[in-house]
Amino acid sequence: MLTYSFENIGPEPLYLHLYKCIKNDILDGVLSSGTKLPSKRSFAKNLGISNITVENAYAQLQAEGFIYSIPKKGFYVTVLPDNMPGIKEEYINHETARIAAGSIMEEESQCKIDLVSNMTPPANFPFSIWAKLMREVISEKSSELMKKSPWGGIMELRRAISLHLKQFRNMDVAPEQIITGAGTEYLYTLIIQLLGYDKVYAVENPGYKKVAQIYKSNNVACEYIPVGSSGIVIEELERHNADVAHISPSHHYPTGIITPVSRRYEILAWASKKKGRYIIEDDYDSEFRLEGKPMPALQGIDIMERVIYINTFTKSLAPTIRISYMVLPWKLLHEFYNKLSFYSCTVSNFEQYTLARFINDGYFEKHINRMRNYYRNVRDKFMNEIKRSRLADICEISEEGSGLHFLLKIHTEIPDSEYVEICRQNKINVSCLSQYYIDDKNGTKAGITDSTGRNSYNNREHIIIMNYSGIKMEDIKETVSLLCKSLGLVYM
């Protein structure tokens, strides 16, 4: 008689646990093809469970084809082919992946302080205003909510974004040029389809790794181009025969470098030299320049129509509001209409109308101003706590004027990978600048390229990226204390 343990199975239903046990034995060969299974009544009595539990487990196994029944005789294991191509291996892989994913999430959730994720403190989101606008949309736009959204998004939102870009970035953009989508990742895939899979796409090194991952997952050539003290290195774009340059000139992540106007014109000149070259300007956190006026967008000085501008509301509002948009040059817009307008807009009408009102009624501007003040206070308190701590004796702060992170250079011999792990053990999640570099195929270590074109590998080591977007004021002192502890220092 088969016997299985039902101890410590957690909240999982008994029938599901029994089903998995029998299924595992079938896949492992413990229960061979044609083996007769115990009757439901005797099996339930032997296991100390109810008949209905065994019945449900058998029903699931039968539905999936692992067992079959013969009237008045019972249940039998299905005859499976001897050369089952990886059925057991696939099952094991699935279970391994599930366990691994669960352990990663558990590991991340154990960190009390997170200096990596882009989060918005719940107290800072305008829930009451957003809820009010949602009610208004439901009341006044019930008919429009049930209609299919145009392929580029509803015109009301595109007009609102166009006005916002004019007021905030001094960009003259027609609403028709704006294409909305659920996240920048989705828009990247549309751009690849629009520009072509035969192009060479260039990304910044160091840079946001997900961008390169998206290009590679779409099976297009992707080259890593070093970033110098003034932004992406033009000579390297030429050397790698790049067709499309994906850059963030207004605030590079993670170095914080702002591309000066001279280099911007050099990039535009590079694009204009050859037919089919384009620049993707990723302006993901331009709203949060904490010192001085916002930097002009590259798109605003592009007279050759070679710049595709991309931005998102996930940074300025909340990561869960998956509304992003791109601004296409007129020529590309015509091509997009002919080739890709069959795609449906991936953002719900409900969210689009709500966001449009949020912008048009002035709430977005007020929210951005309020958040700038909030983040400026967080940054200042964070840096003051660092300067008051023992960290001040061994660290340097840089690139704190733009975006929601600054860099902390620490004079230590502890390798970056080891320090990240020590911090994790101390319940703080951090990342280092070196983690954002991709070394070349020959094993040459990438580093920040200076004005002479020389590569300094040491420039990338022992630099922590202090992302404070999700840190609460009351947690700053503890955060600095944990950073000190991870270096073997006493806080004060």
N, C-alpha and C positions, 0 to 999 in steps of 0.2 A: 504494500500500500504506500502510495506517495505521501510524504510528510514534509510540510513547510512550516517555517516559523512565522508567527504574526506579531512578534515582539518588536518594539521600537520602529514601527513603520510610519510614525508621524500621523499627519492628517489624511494620508492617502486612504481611499475607500478599500475595504477588505477585498472586494471582488476584483479590483484593479490590481492589487498586490498579488493575488492568486493567479490572475491572468498572466502577469509578467513572469511569475515563477515558472509556470507551465511553458510559456512561450520560450523562455531562456533554455529550459531543458530540451525542448524540441530543436532549437537552433544549435545547441551544444551536442546534440546526438544522444543525450541521456535517454530521451524518449524517441525510439527509432520509429520509422514509418510503419504504420499498421498496428502499433501498440494500442491495446484497448485501455482506455482510461477508467478509473473507478466510477461506479454509479454515483449519482449526485447524493443520494441519501447516505451511503456508506462513507463516501469521501467527506461529507459534512460532519458526520459523527466522529471520524478519525481526527479531523482537524479541530473539532470543537467550535465549529461555526454553523451558520444557518444554511438550510438547503437553498434558499434564494441567492445567497452569496455565491455558491458553487454554480448554480444555474446561470447567473449573470456572467461569471467568468467564462463558462463554456460557450455561452451565446456570443461573447466577443471573439473568442478564439475561432468559433465556427464562421462568424461573419468575415473574418480576415483570412479564412481558408487554411488555418493551421490544423483544424480537426474537422471530422465529418461524423454524421450520425447514421446509424442503421436502425430502422424502426424495430422495437422490441428487443434489440440487442445491446445498444449503447453507443458510446462515443469512441472514435478511433483517430489516431494521429494520421494526418494526410501523408500520402506517399510523395515525398519531395525529391527532386532530381539530385543525383549524387554530386553534380558539378554546379551547385548553386553559386552564381558569380558574386561572391562577396556579400551575401545576405547577412551572415553573422558579423563579418567585418564591418559592414555599414552600420549594423545595430550597435556594435561596440563603439564605433566612431561617434554615433549620435549620443550615446550615453556619456562618452568621454567629453564630448563638446559641451553637453548639458552641465556636467559636473564642473568643468573648467569655467564655463560662463558664470555658473553660480558662485564659484569661489572668487572670481574676479569681482563680481558685484558685492559679495560679502566683504572682500578686502577693502574695496573702495568705501563701502558704507561704514567701515570701522574707523576711517579717518575722521577725526573731529573737525579738523581745519583743512580746507581745500583751496590751494593756491594755483590750481590748474584749470578747473572747469570754469566756463563762462556762465555765471549764475546771476540772477537778479534777486536780491532779498525780497521776500514776499511783502514786507511792509512798505516797499518802495513802488510797488505796482499800483496804479490808480484803479483799483477794483470797482469802487463806487461809480466812477465816471464811466468806465467801460461797461458796467452792468446797465447804467442808465441809457447809454447809446444803443446797447443791444435791444433793450425794451422798445426804444423808439424805432429801430429798424424792423423789428417784428410787427409793430403796430402800423407803420407807414409803408413798408416795402414788402408786404406779404405776397403780392403778385410777382414782384421781381425776384423774390427769393426762390420761387418755384421754376424760374426760367433757367435755361442753360446759359452759363457765362460765356461771353465772347472768348475766342482763343487767346487774346492778349490780356484778358481781364476786363472787368466792368469799367466803362469809361469814367464813371464818377471817381473811382480810386485813381485811375491814371492821370486825370486832371489834377487831383489833389497832390499827387507825387510831383507832377510837373511844376506846380506852383511852389511846392516846398523846395525843389531843387533850384528854382530861380531865386527864391528869397534867401536860402541858406548857402547855396554853392555858386550862385550867380551863373547857372547853366541855362541856356536857352534850349529847352527840350519840348518838343510837341508831345502831347499825350499819346498820339498814335505811335511814337517811337518806343514807348514803354511797354515791356512785356513782363507780366507778373507770374510768379510761380511759387510753389511750396518749397522754399529753401534754395540756397545758392547751388547746392549739389545738383539739383534737378536742372537748373539753368545751365550749368556747365555741360551737361550731356546734350542739351539742345544746341549749344554753341558748337560742340564737336560735330553734330549732324549737319549744322548749317555751313561750317567752314570746310569740313571734310575730314575723313579718316586718314587721308594720305599726307596730312600736314605734320610738321614737327612742332610740338608744343613745348615751350620753355617755362620752367618754374624757378622760383628763387631758391637759392641755397645759402644760408638756411631759410626755411620757410614753413608754412603750414602744411604738414605732411598729407593731410587729406586731399589737397588739391591734386598732388601727383598721383595719389592712389586712385582718384576718380578717372584721371586720364588713362592710367595703365589698365584699369578695369574695363575701359572702353577700347582697349587694344590699339591705342595710338602711340606713336613715338613721343617719348617725354624725356627732355634733357634738363639736367640740373645746372643752373647758371649761378655763379658766385655773386654775392652781394658785396659791394665795396662800401666805403664810407659815404659815398654819394648815391647809393642805390645799385641797381643791377648793372653789371659790367657789359657795356655795349660790344666790346671786342669778342667777348665770349659768346654773345648771341650770334655774331657772324661766324665764329669758328665752329659752332655747333649746327650751322645751317638752319637756325630756327625760323619758323614761319609765323608763329603766334607766341607772343610774350605775355605771360600771366604775372602781373606785378601789383604791388600795393604801394604806390609812390607817396601817398599822403601820410601813411604811418605803417612802416613795415613791421610785420610780426615774424619773429620775436625780438629783433634787435632794436626796434623803436626808431630806426633811421627814417628821416624825412628827405625825400629826393629833392634837391634844389632845382630851380627853374632851368639852369643851364643843362643839367642832365636830362630833364624832361624834354627839352627841345632836341637833344641828341637821340632820345628814344623815338620821338616822332619822326626824326630824319631817317633813322634806321628803318622804320615801318614804310616810309614813302619810297625807299630805294627799289623795292621789288614788288611786283604785282602779287596780291594775295596775302601780303603780310598784315597782321592785325595785332593790336594791343588790348588785352583784357585788363581793365583797371578795376581792381578789387578795392572798394572804398568802405570796407565793412564797419569801421568804427570812427568815421570822420566826425561824427557828432560830438565826440568826447575829447576834443582838443581843449585841455584845461588851462593852457597859457596862450594868450594872444588870440588872433582871429583864425578861423578855419583856413587851412591851406586850399588854394584854388585847385579844382579838379583838372586832371590832365585832359579830360574830355572837353573842358571849356576853352582850351587853347588849340584844339585839334581842328585845323581847317581842311585837312585832307580826308576826313571821315575814316580814320583808321582805328578809332578807339571804341571799344564796347565797354560801357560803364555798368558796373554791378554793385548793388548795395542791398542791405537787408534790414528788416525791423527786429530780427531776433536779438540783436545786441542792444538796441536802443529801448526796446520794450521788454521782451522776455524770450528766452530760448524756445519756449513752447509755442510762440506765435510764429508759425512757419510761413511768413510772407516775405518774399524777396522780389527783386525786380532788376531788369537790365534795360539799358538804353541802347538801341541799335542805330547805327548810321543809316541814312535813308536808303542807300543802295542795298545794304544787308537786310533792311526791313522788307524791301520788295522781294528779295530772295526767300526770306523767311515765310512770307505770305504764300509764295508759290510752292515751297517745298514742305513746310511744317505746320501750316495753319490748320491741318486736320487734327492736331493735338487739342484736347480739351484743356482749359485752364484748370490747374491742380489746386487752386484755392477756392474754398466755398464762397458763394455769394454773400452768405451771412457775415463772414469775417471781412470780406472786402468792403461791404457797405459800412460796417462798424468802423473799420480803420479809416475809411474816407471821411466819415464824420469826425472822427477823433482828430484828424489833421485839419479839416476845414473849419472846425469850431475853435481852433487855437489851442486845443488841449495838448497836442503833440509838442508844440514849441514850449509851452509851460512845463511839460514833463521833462523835456531835455534840459531846460535851464535849471530846474530843480535838481535833476540828477547830476548835472555838472557840479553844482555847489556841494551836493552830498559826496560825490566821489573825490572832489578836491579836498574836502575835510578828512575823508578816510585816508587819502594819500598822505596828507600832511601829518596826521596823527601817526600813521604807520612809520613814516620816515623819522619823525621825532622820537618814537619809541626805540627805533633802531639806534639812533644817535645817542640815546641815553643808556643803552645797554652795552654789554661787553663786545657786542658785534662791531661797534664803532671803531674798535682798535684794529680790526682785521678786515674791514670791508670798505667798498666804495659804491656809491649809488650813482646811477646814470640813466639817461633817457626817461626822465619822469614827467616831461611836459605834455605828452600826447598819449591818447589811448588810456586803457585801464590797467596798465602794468608798468613796472619799472624794473631795471636790472640791478642785481646786487652781486657785485664782484667780491668774492671771499678769498682771502689769502690763506690757503690751506693746502695740505698734501693729500687730503682724502679724495680719492677718485669720485667723479660725479655719480657714477652708478651706485657706489657704496653709500654716498651721502644720501641719495634719494631713498635707498632702502632703510637707512637708519632713521630718516625722517618718518617714513611710513610706519616703522615700528613704534615711533613716538606719536602716532596718530595724526600726522600732518602730511598731506599730499603735496609734493613740490615737483617741479620739472627744472631741468638745467638747459642752458643754451645749446650745449653740445648735443643734446638729444634731437635737435632740429636740423642737424647737418647730415648730408649724405656724402660719403666719401666716394671718390671716383673708382672706376673699374680696376685701375691699377693699384688700388690700395692707398693712394695719396690722400692724406688727411686734409679735408677742407677746413678753411678758416676764413676769417674776415679779411678781404682783400683791401689793402690801403691804396692811397692815391697814386702810388707808383706801380700798382699792379702786382705787388708782392703778396704772397699768401702767408699770413701769420697764424699758424695752427694754435699757438698758445692763447690767442685772443678769444678762443671759444671755451676754454676750460674754467671751471669753478665759478660760473656765473649762473645765479638763480634767477628765474623769471618770476617776479613777484606780481602775480595776477590777483588784484584785490577787488575784483568786481563783485564777488559773492561774500566778502568778509564783513561781518558786523562790527560796528564800533567797539562794542563791549568785548569782542574776541581778539582785538589787536594785541593787547598786552600779552595774552597767553600765546598768541602766534609767535611773537618775537622770543618769548621765553622758550618755546619748543624748538625754534631754530637754534637758539643758543645751546640748549640741551643736546641737540643732535651733533653739535661740534665739540661737546665736552666742556662747554663754558657755563659759568654761573650767570644768570640773567643780569644781575646788578653787581 
